[in-house]
Amino acid sequence: MSEPHHAPGAAARPRRGVPLSRVPDLAAQSHGGVPFGCDVRWRAGRAFVDSVAGFAVAVALHARRLRVAGVRPGSVVAVIRRNHADLQALLYAALRVGAVPALLPLRLGRDELLDCLGALDRPHLLLDVGGVVRLDGAEEAVRSRCGRVFTLSSVDESTQWWAPPLPHGGEETQHGSTPERPGTSSGFGPGPGSGPDEIVTYDIATSGLRLLLGSELHTLAHQLTSGRRAQGPGADAAHFDFCTPDACATVLGSLLHEVPFLALTRTEPPALEVFLRDHRPVSLEAPAEVLASWAPLASAPTMPFSSVRRFVASDGLLDRRTVRTLLGASAARRPFFVQRDARRKQVVCVQGGLPAPARPVR
């Protein structure tokens, strides 16, 4: 993976505290070539999203569609879709049009999702096919709790009566809308930063919805990614629920601090082995049970963990034996392990298999 290139006179990196709606555009102007992508690749317009600039284009495309669909400043946009980095593009798109995004995890049961929708202020609801399947049989209940319901793409004819496809905006191409260039106005209404600087996520620690102000998300992003660039070049790879506060903060931190970021949605060890071989990340983050399922790859001839210097268990406790196995499979200088504790907001850092005192989460 090549190092990010900054042209002479490139724009300054977005600073901590900037309105969330402006972050993708400012990051694209400052360091658009920094890698940002997902193991399950997706398109924005004609191109795959594989950089910060591509992510900003995905945000602009989604934002244009939301405006055409009637989303206005102050609205709530709820999203229920399969776990993917595109959830974050939808989050920033809602912010861009002045709305409040609410990310609801697909793994919740139907009744739990209905409760979440009822707790919001008649949101516009966006669904992919996974969301449609999860809400099957509750169509009228969904419509009674939401202002409008849309699917992100065509599902089938039986769905269109209650959830038609989200309209495309602007000039059509064979791959969808032609988005505005990052940093430009769309002409469809207020620009970035014109609405509430807040988001709604699902918090694993409390098993409920959580309203986060932009300032709170910036603080959490700073805690999670501050000093990350000093750990050396290379990408951070992470598998987590993209509806959670930590996921939102990690993505924000990568955009603010020029950290190459790769999202993992597939957890099968063979798929991970290929991914690690192709991308050689320096940081690998996942829930403890997922990291444990990956540990047998430590003995693989391809040495998939050799580039990883920082292993992070984002949820749950990882046993010492597995920690030592992962650290022993790294060829990086002084590899270490981070155990996050979502409730105490602390970590235990393990280096060479020996635990260090807990300290505030980083």
C-alpha positions, 0 to 999 in steps of 0.5 A: 500500500503506497503512502498518501501523497499531498500535492504542493499547496494542499488544503490543511487537514480538517481540525478537531471540532469541525462540524461533522458534515464538513469532515469528508469534504475537507478530508478529501481536499486535504488527503483524498488519496489516503486509502479508505475502503472495505473488503466487500467493495462498493461503488460511488458513481462510476468508481469503487470507493477505495480512498478518502476522496472516493468516500467523499463522493459516496457521501455526496451521491447519497446526500443528493438522493436524500434531498430529492427524496424530501429530507430537509434540515432537522429531519431524522434519517434512520438506516437499517442495512447489512453491516458495511462501511457504506453505513458511515457514508449514509451517516455523513450524507444525512448530516450533509443535508442537515438531518440527524442520522440514526444507525440501527443494527440489522442484528436486532430483532424486529420488535427491537427495531420497531421500538427504536423507530418509535423512539425517533421522531417519525424518521425517514427510513432507509433499508437494503434487502437485509432490512426489508427481510428483517422487517417482513410482516411488520410493514404497516407498523413500520409505516405508522412509525416513519414519515417515509420509507425507502429502499437503497436500491430496487428489491422486488415489486412486492416491496415497492408499495410500502418502501419504493427505491430512494430516487436518484438525484441529478444527471443519471449515469449507468451506475446511478447519480453523478455526485457533486465534487467534494467541497462543492454545493449541490444546489439542492438546498443548505450546504454542509453544516446547516443542521444539528451536529449530532448523530444517533447510534446503537450502544452495545454497553447500554443496549439502547439508542444513544444521542452523540453530539458532534463534540462528543464524537470528536472527543471519542475519535481523539481518544481512539486515534490520537498518536496513531500516525506515530505508530508508523505507515500502513492501514488500520483494518477493523471489523465491528458493527458500523452502527456503534459509537466506537465505529463512528469515532474510528472512521471520524478519527481516520478521516481527521488524522489521515489514517488509512482505513480498511473495513472488514465485513467478512470474518471467515478465516480463509477470507481474512487470510487473503485480505491480510496477505493483500493489504498488510495492515499494521493494526487489526481490530475486532471483537474478542470472539472474532480475534479468537476465531482468527488465531489459528491463522498464526501458524499459516505458512503465509504468515498473515499477521506478520505486518500487524503491530497492534491487535485490538479486542474491541468487545469482550475479553481475550484470553492470555494464550490467544493474545500470546499467539497473535503477538507471536505471529507478528514480525513487527517491531514490539507488537502489542495488544489492546483490550478495550472495556466499553463500560469502564472506558479503559484498556489493558495494554499487553506487550510481549504477553505481559499486561501493563496497568489499565489506562484511559482508552486510546 
